Amino acid sequence: MRLIVLLTFATGMAATALVAGWVQQSNEKQARDELVKATERAADVVTKRIELYQYGLRGAR
């Protein structure tokens, strides 16, 4: 009886550790992907703004 309880406890702890590791990796990947997207959007905005200044300078020339 005691062995069954210990095995059940150990199995539950192992399953919990595996699932927690998987969730952590999934969250890190999602955060990394979102950071890349935000960085790309910010870079696009800066590039477009610089292009506008270039157009204005070329027009003034």
Beta strands, then each sheet from edge to edge (+ up, - down):
end
